[in-house]
Amino acid sequence: MRTYEHIAYLLMLMLKESGKARFRLSRKSLQIISGRDVIKTALIRNIAEWMEGVAVILPLNRGGYVVISQESLEGIAPMKIAEAVPNWREISIDDLRTQIDSAGEDDDED
């Protein structure tokens, strides 16, 4: 079983050697790399701490993980909430739930 630091450095080296800004990693691959049978949220959080400033690791809805170089995120345009949701101050949590939940249902139909 590898330490969090060891796993993080292996993932960062994969990113560097691939020359890509991001890559997808299956749960099985992470199990092999980490030497663990079970991948817990705490493992991902601890790996992310060691990769801070270099890369981020995020779970994917369809399974597995994505590792993204921090450098590739630097050029992302900022967004102000008022630009996307002009009436954000007045929206209740119930209205937010309804809008988000209905958007998720629309995605499922595709």
C-alpha positions in Angstrom: 0.0 0.0 0.0 1.5 3.3 -1.1 1.3 6.6 0.9 -0.8 9.5 -0.2 2.3 11.4 -1.2 3.6 8.5 -3.3 0.2 8.1 -5.1 0.0 11.9 -5.7 3.5 12.0 -7.2 2.8 9.0 -9.4 -0.4 10.8 -10.8 1.5 14.1 -11.2 4.3 12.2 -13.1 1.6 10.6 -15.3 0.3 14.1 -16.1 3.7 15.4 -16.9 4.9 12.5 -19.0 1.7 12.3 -21.0 2.0 16.0 -22.0 -1.8 16.3 -21.6 -3.7 18.8 -19.6 -6.0 16.1 -18.1 -6.6 12.4 -18.1 -9.3 10.0 -16.9 -8.3 7.3 -14.4 -10.5 4.3 -13.8 -11.3 3.2 -10.2 -9.5 -0.1 -11.0 -6.4 1.8 -12.1 -6.4 3.8 -8.9 -6.8 0.7 -6.9 -3.7 -0.8 -8.6 -1.7 2.4 -8.2 -2.6 2.9 -4.6 -2.4 -0.8 -3.6 -5.9 -0.5 -2.0 -8.9 -2.6 -2.6 -11.3 0.1 -1.6 -11.1 3.7 -2.8 -12.6 6.0 -0.2 -13.3 9.8 -0.3 -10.7 10.4 2.3 -8.0 8.8 0.0 -9.0 11.2 -2.8 -9.0 14.2 -0.4 -5.5 13.3 0.9 -4.1 12.7 -2.6 -5.5 16.1 -3.6 -3.7 17.8 -0.7 -0.4 16.4 -2.0 -1.1 17.5 -5.5 -2.2 21.1 -4.4 -0.9 23.7 -6.8 0.0 21.2 -9.5 -3.2 19.2 -10.2 -6.6 18.4 -9.0 -8.4 15.0 -8.8 -12.1 14.8 -9.1 -14.6 11.9 -9.2 -16.6 11.4 -12.3 -20.3 10.6 -12.3 -19.9 7.7 -14.6 -17.1 6.2 -12.5 -13.4 6.8 -12.2 -11.6 10.0 -11.7 -10.2 12.9 -13.7 -6.8 14.4 -13.0 -6.4 18.0 -14.3 -3.3 20.1 -14.3 -3.7 23.3 -12.3 -1.9 25.1 -15.1 -4.6 24.3 -17.5 -7.2 25.8 -15.2 -5.4 29.2 -15.0 -7.0 30.6 -18.1 -10.6 29.9 -17.2 -12.8 33.0 -17.5 -14.2 34.3 -14.2 -18.0 34.4 -13.8 -20.0 36.7 -11.6 -23.2 35.2 -10.2 -25.2 38.3 -11.3 -24.3 37.5 -14.9 -25.6 34.0 -14.8 -28.4 34.4 -12.3 -29.5 38.1 -12.1 -32.1 37.5 -9.5 -30.0 35.2 -7.2 -30.7 37.2 -4.1 -34.4 36.5 -4.4 -34.3 32.8 -5.3 -35.4 30.5 -2.4 -33.8 27.2 -1.7 -37.0 25.5 -2.8 -36.9 27.2 -6.2 -33.2 26.4 -6.6 -33.9 22.7 -5.8 -36.7 22.7 -8.4 -34.6 24.3 -11.1 -31.6 22.0 -10.5 -33.6 18.8 -10.1 -35.6 19.5 -13.3 -32.4 20.2 -15.2 -31.0 16.8 -14.0 -34.2 15.1 -15.2 -33.8 16.7 -18.6 -30.2 15.4 -18.8 -31.4 11.9 -18.1 -33.8 11.9 -21.0 -31.0 12.5 -23.6 
